[in-house]
Amino acid sequence: MEYLIAEYTHQIELHKLKYSYSQIETITLTGLEVIENLLSLKFSKAAKALFDINRQELNLLEAENKITGKEMALIYDLRKEIAYNNI
């Protein structure tokens, strides 16, 4: 059980790091694309750029679903909550 928790922890932290980086990149680029497309009156491209932000969150959820040891997610979450409350 400890092995699965360790595997899950490692993989989820990696995916969250990737998600954070992607989110910063997407927000920055999407904001610029929206402004650029609105100024060019390309409203459909502006709307598409806004949906890219939600796509990143969906990718994280899909990755979490495929992680080794995903059955240990509750234990992982409880440990994080306990560690947060003890600080």
C-alpha positions as CSV (number, residue, x, y, z in Angstrom):
1,M,0.0,0.0,0.0
2,E,2.8,2.4,0.8
3,Y,4.4,1.7,-2.6
4,L,1.1,2.6,-4.4
5,I,0.8,5.8,-2.3
6,A,4.4,6.7,-3.1
7,E,3.8,6.1,-6.8
8,Y,0.6,8.0,-6.9
9,T,2.2,10.9,-5.0
10,H,5.1,11.1,-7.4
11,Q,2.9,11.0,-10.5
12,I,0.3,13.4,-9.3
13,E,2.9,16.0,-8.2
14,L,4.5,15.7,-11.7
15,H,1.1,16.2,-13.4
16,K,0.2,19.1,-11.2
17,L,3.6,20.8,-12.0
18,K,3.0,20.3,-15.7
19,Y,-0.6,21.6,-15.3
20,S,0.7,24.7,-13.5
21,Y,3.2,25.5,-16.2
22,S,0.7,24.8,-18.9
23,Q,-1.9,27.0,-17.2
24,I,0.5,30.0,-16.9
25,E,1.5,29.5,-20.6
26,T,-2.1,29.2,-21.7
27,I,-3.3,32.2,-19.8
28,T,-0.5,34.4,-21.1
29,L,-0.8,33.3,-24.7
30,T,-4.6,33.1,-24.7
31,G,-4.9,36.6,-23.3
32,L,-2.7,37.9,-26.1
33,E,-4.5,35.9,-28.8
34,V,-7.9,37.1,-27.6
35,I,-6.8,40.7,-27.7
36,E,-5.1,40.2,-31.1
37,N,-8.2,38.4,-32.5
38,L,-10.7,40.9,-31.1
39,L,-8.7,43.8,-32.7
40,S,-8.7,41.9,-36.0
41,L,-12.5,41.1,-35.5
42,K,-11.8,37.4,-35.5
43,F,-14.3,36.6,-32.8
44,S,-14.4,32.8,-33.4
45,K,-10.6,32.6,-32.9
46,A,-10.9,34.7,-29.8
47,A,-13.5,32.3,-28.3
48,K,-11.5,29.3,-29.3
49,A,-8.5,30.7,-27.4
50,L,-10.6,31.0,-24.3
51,F,-11.6,27.3,-24.4
52,D,-7.9,26.3,-24.4
53,I,-7.8,27.2,-20.7
54,N,-10.5,24.7,-19.8
55,R,-8.8,22.1,-22.0
56,Q,-5.8,22.2,-19.7
57,E,-7.9,21.3,-16.7
58,L,-9.5,18.5,-18.6
59,N,-6.1,17.1,-19.5
60,L,-5.1,17.1,-15.8
61,L,-8.3,15.2,-14.8
62,E,-7.6,12.7,-17.6
63,A,-4.0,12.2,-16.4
64,E,-5.2,11.7,-12.8
65,N,-7.5,9.0,-14.0
66,K,-4.7,7.1,-15.6
67,I,-2.2,7.3,-12.8
68,T,-0.7,4.2,-11.1
69,G,-2.2,3.8,-7.7
70,K,-5.1,6.1,-8.3
71,E,-7.0,4.1,-5.7
72,M,-4.8,5.8,-3.1
73,A,-6.0,9.3,-4.0
74,L,-8.2,9.5,-0.9
75,I,-5.2,8.6,1.4
76,Y,-3.1,11.1,-0.5
77,D,-5.7,13.9,-0.1
78,L,-6.1,13.1,3.6
79,R,-2.3,13.2,4.2
80,K,-2.1,16.6,2.4
81,E,-5.0,18.0,4.5
82,I,-3.4,16.8,7.7
83,A,0.0,18.2,6.8
84,Y,-1.7,21.5,5.8
85,N,-3.6,21.7,9.1
86,N,-0.6,20.9,11.2
87,I,1.4,23.9,9.9
